[in-house]
Amino acid sequence: MHYRRFGRTNLQMPVFSTGGMRYQDGWQDKPLAEIDAKTTENIEAVIRRSLDHGIHHIETARGYGPSERQLGQVLPKFSREDLIVQTKIGPADTAEEFEQHFNESLEKLNLDHVDLFAIHGINSFDVLEKVKRVGHLEIARRWQQQGRAKWIGFSTHAPLDPLLQTLDIDEHGFDYVNLHYYFIFQRNRAAVDLAMRRDMGVFIISPSDKGGKLYEPPDRLVELCAPLHPITFNDLWTLSQPGVHTLSVGASKPSDYDEHVEADRLLDQADELLPPIVERLTDAMRDETGLEHPEGMSWDGVPEHYDAPGNLNMPIMLWLHHLARGWDMTEYGKMRFNMLGGADHWFPGAKADSFKDVPEAELAAAVSGSPYAAEIPALLQDAVDSLGGEAVKRLSESG
C-alpha cells in the first residue's frame, strides 16, 4: 500500500481509506440489542481485510445509522496505535448540543479520542454561517487541546464558492478537508489547490459511488476504460492529481477492495496507463456532445442554483445530461438527477421538473454569459425528459 503525508497532520495516510457508511445495519441508529449480529461480524471482516491491505484509516460519522456503535464493538479487537480513526458530526444549533454529540460519538466508538474529527456537511453559505455563529471550530479546537480530537477538518458537498470560503475560514483554518473530486467531477480543483497551499490533508469522498456508480458501470464505460475496470481507472486518475492524499472505499463486504488494491499496485504506472483511456473518453464525449468533458458546459457563465431563477441547479443538470449522452451513464444520471429538490444542502437545487415553471426570458438572461447560451434551454429540457422520474432520497433518509 502506498502512503502519503496527510498535510500538516503528518499522519502517514494510506491512499485508500475504509469508509463506514455502507456496511452498517441500516440508516437509523439503534441499541446494540437490536442490531443484527451478522452485520457486525461483516464489519469486522471488512476491517480485517482492510488492515490486511495496509489500509488502517477507518472513517465514519454520527449520521451513518449505527456505524459508530458497531465499530465500538469491533475496534477494541485491534491495536489502537495501529489505527487512524475519523468520525464526523454535523453542525448543531448550540454549543452544548455539539459537545453532547461528540461525547456520544466517543462513547459509541468505545474510544477516548479520535485521530481525525470533521464537522460534517458544511455544504452552503448558510451552514457555514451557522458554524461560525455557534463556534463549532473553536469548540473542536478545544477538544484538540484536550487530546480528544487530534486533528480538525470538515466534510463538504458544497458548490465551489462556499467551499473556498470554508477553506479560508480564518488564519489557521482546518487541518484537513473531505471533498468531492474525481474524473467525472473536476470542478473542485481550485479547492484542492487552496488546500495544498494551506498544507491540509485532502480526503476524497465516495469516488466509486458519487464518482459514477462505478460498482455497476455501463458497458460503454467499461469498454472505454479497458483494460482497467472503471473503478481502477478513476482511482488511478484521482490519485495522480496533485494534492490528493486518500480515497474513500465504502466497502460493504471484504471483496469490495479488489479493484482499489489493483489501482494501488498500478499506481507507479499511471503515467503510462492513463493517457490512452483519457483520450478515448474525451473522443467519445466529443463525438456525442461536442464537449471534451461532461462539465464543459456547466460552469462557464451558468449560475449556481442560489443565483439561478427558480433555484434550478443548471450546472448539475447539464453535467448529468452529458454524462448520460457521452458515456451512457444514464442510471447514475437518473439517480443523481432525481435527488434534486429532495436532499436539502447535500445536493441542492429545486426539483428538476420545476424547469417548466421558469419563464423563458429569465432563463435566457441567467445563462446569457455562457458561450452555449443558445443551446442550454433545449438541453435542460432534454435532461428533464430523459433523466427525470421518481424522486430519490439520500441514503441517510431511506430508513
C-alpha positions in Angstrom: 0.0 0.0 0.0 1.2 3.5 -0.9 1.2 6.1 1.9 1.2 9.9 1.7 1.8 12.6 4.3 -1.7 13.9 5.2 -0.9 17.6 5.1 0.1 19.3 8.4 -1.2 16.4 10.4 1.9 14.5 9.3 -0.1 11.3 9.5 1.1 8.6 7.1 -2.2 8.1 5.3 -2.9 5.1 3.1 -4.0 6.1 -0.4 -7.3 4.3 0.4 -9.5 4.7 3.5 -12.2 2.5 4.8 -15.4 4.5 4.9 -18.1 3.4 7.3 -21.4 4.2 5.6 -22.2 1.0 3.6 -21.7 -1.9 6.0 -23.7 -0.9 9.0 -27.2 -2.3 10.0 -29.4 0.3 8.3 -29.6 4.1 8.4 -31.3 4.5 11.8 -29.2 4.3 15.0 -30.5 1.6 17.4 -29.4 -0.1 20.6 -26.9 -2.9 20.4 -29.5 -5.5 21.3 -31.5 -4.6 18.1 -28.5 -4.8 15.8 -28.2 -7.8 13.5 -25.1 -9.5 14.8 -24.2 -10.7 11.3 -23.7 -7.1 10.1 -21.2 -6.5 12.9 -19.4 -9.7 12.0 -19.3 -8.4 8.5 -17.8 -5.1 9.6 -15.1 -6.9 11.5 -14.4 -9.0 8.3 -14.2 -5.8 6.2 -11.8 -4.1 8.6 -9.6 -7.2 8.9 -9.4 -7.2 5.1 -8.7 -3.5 5.1 -5.8 -4.0 7.5 -4.5 -6.9 5.5 -4.1 -4.5 2.6 -2.4 -1.9 4.8 -5.5 0.4 5.0 -5.5 1.5 8.6 -7.7 4.7 8.3 -11.2 3.9 9.5 -13.7 6.7 8.8 -17.4 7.0 9.9 -19.9 9.6 11.1 -22.6 10.1 13.7 -25.1 10.2 10.9 -24.3 6.8 9.5 -27.0 4.9 11.4 -25.4 2.5 14.0 -22.0 2.6 12.3 -20.2 4.3 15.2 -21.9 1.9 17.7 -21.0 -1.2 15.7 -17.4 0.0 15.2 -17.2 0.4 19.0 -17.7 -3.4 19.2 -15.1 -4.1 16.6 -12.2 -1.6 17.1 -11.1 -2.8 20.5 -10.1 -6.1 18.8 -7.3 -4.3 17.1 -4.3 -2.3 18.4 -5.4 1.3 18.8 -2.0 2.7 17.9 -2.2 0.9 14.6 -5.4 2.7 13.6 -6.3 6.2 12.3 -9.9 6.7 13.3 -12.1 9.5 12.0 -15.6 10.5 12.8 -17.8 13.4 11.7 -20.6 15.3 13.4 -23.0 17.7 11.7 -23.3 21.3 12.9 -25.6 21.7 16.0 -27.9 24.5 17.0 -26.0 25.2 20.2 -22.5 24.6 21.6 -23.9 22.4 24.3 -25.6 20.1 21.7 -22.5 19.9 19.6 -20.5 18.9 22.7 -23.1 16.3 23.7 -23.0 14.8 20.2 -19.2 14.5 20.3 -19.3 12.8 23.7 -21.9 10.4 22.5 -19.7 9.5 19.4 -16.7 8.8 21.6 -18.8 6.6 23.8 -20.3 4.7 20.9 -16.9 4.2 19.3 -15.5 3.0 22.7 -12.6 5.4 22.3 -11.1 8.1 24.4 -10.1 10.1 21.3 -10.3 10.2 17.6 -7.3 10.9 15.4 -9.4 13.0 12.9 -12.6 14.8 13.6 -14.7 16.6 10.9 -17.6 19.0 11.1 -19.9 17.1 8.8 -21.6 18.7 5.8 -20.6 22.4 5.5 -22.4 22.4 2.2 -23.7 26.0 1.8 -23.2 29.6 2.9 -26.0 29.2 5.4 -24.4 26.2 7.0 -21.0 28.0 7.1 -22.6 31.0 8.9 -24.1 28.6 11.4 -20.7 27.0 12.1 -19.2 30.5 12.7 -22.2 31.7 14.8 -22.2 28.7 17.2 -18.4 28.5 17.2 -18.1 24.8 16.1 -14.4 25.2 15.0 -13.4 26.8 18.3 -15.1 24.1 20.3 -13.4 21.4 18.2 -10.0 23.1 18.8 -10.7 22.9 22.5 -11.2 19.1 22.1 -7.9 19.1 20.1 -6.1 20.8 23.0 -7.6 18.2 25.3 -6.3 15.4 23.1 -9.8 14.1 22.4 -9.6 15.0 18.7 -6.1 15.2 17.4 -6.8 17.0 14.1 -9.8 19.0 12.9 -11.3 19.1 9.5 -14.6 19.4 7.7 -16.5 17.4 5.1 -18.4 19.2 2.3 -20.7 18.7 -0.7 -20.7 22.4 -1.3 -20.5 24.3 -4.6 -17.1 25.8 -5.2 -17.6 29.3 -3.8 -18.8 28.3 -0.3 -16.2 25.5 -0.2 -13.4 28.0 -0.9 -14.8 30.3 1.8 -14.8 27.4 4.3 -11.2 26.6 3.5 -10.3 30.2 4.3 -12.5 30.4 7.4 -9.7 32.0 9.4 -5.9 32.4 9.6 -5.3 28.9 11.0 -8.2 27.2 9.3 -8.9 23.5 9.3 -6.2 20.7 9.2 -7.9 18.7 6.5 -10.9 18.5 4.2 -13.2 15.8 2.9 -14.5 16.8 -0.6 -15.6 15.5 -4.0 -13.1 15.4 -6.8 -12.7 12.6 -9.4 -12.5 12.1 -13.1 -16.1 12.9 -13.9 -16.2 15.9 -11.5 -13.2 18.2 -11.6 -14.9 21.4 -10.5 -13.2 21.4 -7.1 -9.6 21.6 -8.5 -9.3 25.1 -7.1 -10.3 23.9 -3.7 -7.6 21.1 -3.8 -5.1 23.8 -4.8 -6.1 26.0 -1.9 -5.8 23.0 0.5 -2.3 22.4 -0.9 -1.3 25.9 -0.2 -2.6 25.6 3.4 -0.9 22.2 3.8 -4.1 20.5 4.5 -4.9 16.8 4.2 -7.2 16.0 1.3 -9.6 13.1 1.6 -11.8 12.3 -1.5 -15.4 11.4 -0.7 -17.1 8.4 -2.4 -15.1 8.3 -5.7 -16.7 5.0 -6.7 -20.4 5.7 -5.9 -20.8 9.5 -6.2 -18.0 9.3 -8.7 -20.1 7.5 -11.2 -21.8 4.4 -9.6 -18.8 2.6 -10.7 -19.7 -0.7 -8.9 -22.3 -1.0 -11.6 -20.7 0.6 -14.6 -22.5 0.8 -18.0 -21.0 -1.4 -20.8 -19.9 1.7 -22.7 -17.8 3.0 -19.8 -16.3 -0.5 -19.3 -15.3 -0.5 -22.9 -13.8 3.0 -22.8 -11.8 2.3 -19.6 -10.3 -1.1 -20.8 -8.0 -2.7 -19.9 -8.8 -1.2 -16.5 -12.0 -1.5 -14.5 -13.7 1.9 -14.3 -13.1 1.9 -10.5 -9.4 1.2 -11.1 -9.1 3.9 -13.8 -10.9 6.5 -11.6 -8.7 5.7 -8.6 -5.5 6.0 -10.7 -6.6 9.3 -12.2 -7.6 10.8 -8.9 -4.5 9.7 -7.0 -2.4 11.1 -9.8 -3.7 14.6 -9.2 -1.5 16.9 -7.1 -2.7 17.4 -3.5 -4.9 14.3 -3.2 -3.9 12.0 -0.3 -6.6 9.3 0.1 -9.8 8.0 -1.5 -12.7 6.6 0.5 -13.7 3.0 -0.1 -17.2 2.5 1.2 -16.8 -1.3 1.4 -19.9 -3.3 2.1 -18.0 -6.6 2.0 -14.4 -7.6 2.1 -14.1 -8.2 -1.7 -15.0 -4.6 -2.4 -11.3 -3.7 -2.0 -10.2 -5.7 -5.0 -10.3 -3.1 -7.8 -8.9 -0.5 -5.5 -6.0 -2.6 -4.5 -5.3 -3.2 -8.2 -5.1 0.6 -8.6 -2.5 0.8 -5.7 -0.5 -1.9 -7.5 -0.5 0.0 -10.7 0.0 3.5 -9.2 3.6 3.8 -10.4 2.4 3.0 -14.0 -0.3 5.7 -14.0 1.6 7.9 -16.5 1.6 5.1 -19.0 -1.9 3.7 -18.4 -4.0 6.8 -18.1 -3.4 8.8 -21.3 -4.9 6.4 -23.8 -8.0 5.9 -21.7 -8.5 9.6 -21.1 -8.1 10.1 -24.9 -10.8 7.5 -25.6 -13.2 9.0 -23.1 -12.5 12.5 -24.4 -13.2 11.4 -28.0 -16.4 9.6 -27.1 -17.7 12.6 -25.2 -16.8 15.0 -28.1 -18.5 12.7 -30.6 -21.7 12.7 -28.7 -21.9 16.2 -27.2 -19.2 18.4 -28.8 -17.6 18.7 -25.4 -14.3 17.2 -24.2 -15.6 16.6 -20.7 -19.1 16.4 -19.2 -18.5 19.6 -17.2 -17.6 21.5 -20.3 -20.8 23.5 -20.4 -21.6 23.6 -16.7 -19.5 26.3 -15.1 -18.7 29.0 -17.7 -21.4 31.6 -17.5 -24.0 29.3 -15.9 -25.1 30.4 -12.4 -25.1 28.2 -9.3 -28.5 27.3 -8.0 -28.6 30.0 -5.4 -28.2 32.7 -8.2 -30.5 31.0 -10.7 -34.1 31.5 -11.5 -36.3 29.0 -9.7 -33.3 27.8 -7.7 -32.5 25.5 -10.6 -29.2 23.7 -10.3 -28.4 24.1 -14.0 -24.7 23.2 -13.8 -25.5 19.8 -12.3 -28.5 19.2 -14.7 -26.2 19.8 -17.7 -23.4 17.7 -16.2 -25.6 14.7 -15.7 -27.1 15.1 -19.1 -23.7 15.0 -20.8 -22.6 12.0 -18.7 -25.6 10.1 -19.9 -25.2 11.1 -23.6 -21.4 10.8 -23.8 -20.6 7.7 -21.8 -24.1 6.0 -21.3 -24.0 6.8 -17.6 -27.8 7.0 -17.6 -28.6 5.1 -14.4 -26.1 7.2 -12.5 -27.6 10.3 -14.1 -31.1 9.4 -13.1 -30.1 8.5 -9.6 -28.5 11.9 -9.0 -30.9 13.9 -11.1 -33.9 12.8 -9.1 -32.3 13.7 -5.8 -32.6 17.4 -6.8 -35.3 19.1 -4.7 -35.1 16.3 -2.0 -31.7 16.4 -0.5 -31.5 19.9 1.0 -28.0 21.3 1.0 -26.4 17.9 0.4 -27.4 18.0 -3.2 -29.0 21.4 -3.7 -31.4 23.0 -6.1 -35.1 22.8 -6.9 -36.7 19.6 -8.2 -35.6 19.4 -11.8 -39.1 19.3 -13.4 -39.7 22.8 -12.0 -37.7 23.9 -15.0 -41.1 24.2 -16.8 -42.1 26.9 -14.4 -39.2 29.2 -15.1 -40.1 31.9 -17.7 -38.0 31.6 -20.9 -36.8 35.2 -20.6 -35.5 34.7 -17.1 -33.7 31.5 -18.2 -32.1 33.2 -21.2 -30.9 36.1 -19.1 -29.4 33.8 -16.5 -27.2 32.0 -19.0 -26.5 34.9 -21.3 -22.9 34.9 -20.3 -22.4 31.3 -21.4 -20.8 30.6 -24.8 -23.6 27.9 -25.1 -26.4 30.2 -24.1 -28.5 29.4 -27.3 -28.2 25.6 -26.6 -28.8 25.4 -22.9 -32.6 25.7 -22.7 -33.2 22.8 -25.1 -30.5 20.7 -23.4 -32.1 21.3 -20.0 -35.5 20.3 -21.3 -33.9 17.1 -22.8 -32.3 16.4 -19.4 -35.7 16.6 -17.7 -37.3 14.4 -20.3 -34.6 11.8 -20.4 -33.4 11.7 -16.7 -36.4 12.9 -14.8 -38.5 10.4 -12.8 -39.5 9.4 -9.3 -37.8 11.3 -6.5 -34.7 9.7 -4.9 -33.8 10.2 -1.2 -30.4 10.4 0.3 -29.3 7.1 1.8 -29.4 8.5 5.3 -33.1 9.3 4.8 -34.0 6.0 3.3 -34.6 4.1 6.6 
